[in-house]
Amino acid sequence: MKNIDAIMPELANYIADHKQFNKAISEASVGWHLEHSLLVIKQITSTVAQSEPKLYKSKFNLTRFFVFLSKTIPRGKAKAPKVVIPADNITSETLQESLKNTYQAIAYLKDCQEKQYFMHPIFGQLNKKQTIKFLAIHTEHHLKIIRAILK
């Protein structure tokens, strides 16, 4: 599996296709999947940056274990929180700006402490390393959907 840095250029390559739809694959457009992926990275990075490392407690989570092992998220099993649902007015320009901000967020995330964390609703607390892995898995999940839409 590629790391988040290797995945980002592929996201950027699909901006020109942001208006494409394929209802047989997804109700959402390529642009929606792009913006959602970028919003997730920015929102989670912000949460990690604000977390208190001393409150992190490592705990085994079976669902997380299997998702991290398989490096895949099953389609249609989870619903995106409102905070990471894109607005309807997605353009190439808004995606380019969001992409730029996401690159900055990733750089910021790498500077966070190892025990800073994100509380995932299904996987529980994810430390910095786990968060970076989750972001790669989540982004790749949406890239698979984008590739299928464009096929």
N, C-alpha and C positions, 0 to 999 in steps of 0.2 A: 504494500500500500504506500502511496506517495504521502509525504508529509504536507502540512498546510502550505508551506512556501512553494512547493512544486505544483500544488493544485491551483493556486491563485491565477497564474497566467492562462490556464484553460478557461477559467471563469471569464476572464477578460475577453478571450477570443469569441465568446458567444454573445457579447453585448449587441453586435450588429443584428443578431437574430431575435432580439428581445420581444418582438411582436408575434412570433410564431406560436401557434397552438396546435395541439393534436388531442382532441377530446377523448379519443380512445386510450390515451396514455395518462393524461392529467387534465383536470378542469382549469388549471392555471397555465399561464403563458411561460415561455422561456424567461422573459423578464421578471416575472413573479418569482420563479425559482432562484434566479440570480440575486435579486434584491433580498429575498428571504435569507439566503445563505449569508450574504454580507451583513444583514441586520443581526443574525444570530452571532456571528463572530464579534461584532462590535458590542452587542449587549452583554454577552458572556464575559468578554474582556473587561468591560466596565465593572461587572459584578466581582470578578476575581480581584481587580485592583482595589476595590473597596472592602474586601474581606479581611478579617483579622486572623492571621496565621495561627495564633495560639488557640483558636476555636476549632481548628481542623482536627477531626478524629477519623483515622483510617478505619474503614469497616467493609467487610466483604459484602458484595452485592452480586447475586447469581445472574440476574438479567444483564448487568453491566459486564460481568465476566464473559458471557456468551456473545454479546454484541462486540466487545473488544477483541475477542478471540476470532470471531468470524469476519470482523471488520465490515459488517453490513448492518443496516437498519431495515427491518421488514417494511414494505410499503403499506401505507394505510393503517398503521397500528397506533399512531399518535397524532394528536392535533396540536398545531402550533399555537403558543400563547399569543394573545393579542398584540403584545409589545413587539413581536417579530413578524407580524403580518404586514406586508407592504401596502402602501397607499395605491390607489388606482392609476395615478398619473406617472407611470414609469416611462422614462425616456432614455435615450442613449446618454444624454447629458447627466441626468440624475444618477444613472448607473456608474458612469465614469467618476463622478464625485464620490459616490458611495464606495467605489473600489479604492480610490485614493485614501479615504478615511479608514478603510478596513486594513490596508497595508500598514498604516500608522498604528492601528489597534494591535495588530499582530506583533509589531516591534515592541510595543508597550507591554504586551502580555509576556514576552520573553524576558523582560526585566523584572517581572514580579517575583516574589519569593516562592520557594518550592511548596510551602504549605499554605499559600493563599489558595482559595478554593472557590468553586461554583457549586451551588446546591441544585442538582438536577432533579426534577420531579419523580423520575423513575430510577435513576442510577444512584441517587444520594449525593454525598459530597464528592467532588472531583478535584483533586489537587491540581497544581499547575500542569504537571506532566500529563495527567489523565485528561485534563481539559483540552490541552493541545491535541491529544489523540482523538478525543470525541469530536472536536471541530473538524479534523481531517475526515473522520468517518461520516459525519453529518453532511459535510460539503460534497464528498464523493457520492453520497446517497442522492443528492439533488443533481449532481452532474450526470449520473446514470439516467435520471428522468429526462434531463435536457437532451442528452444524446438520443434517447428513445423518441422524444418529440420530433427531433430533427431528422430522424431516419427516413 
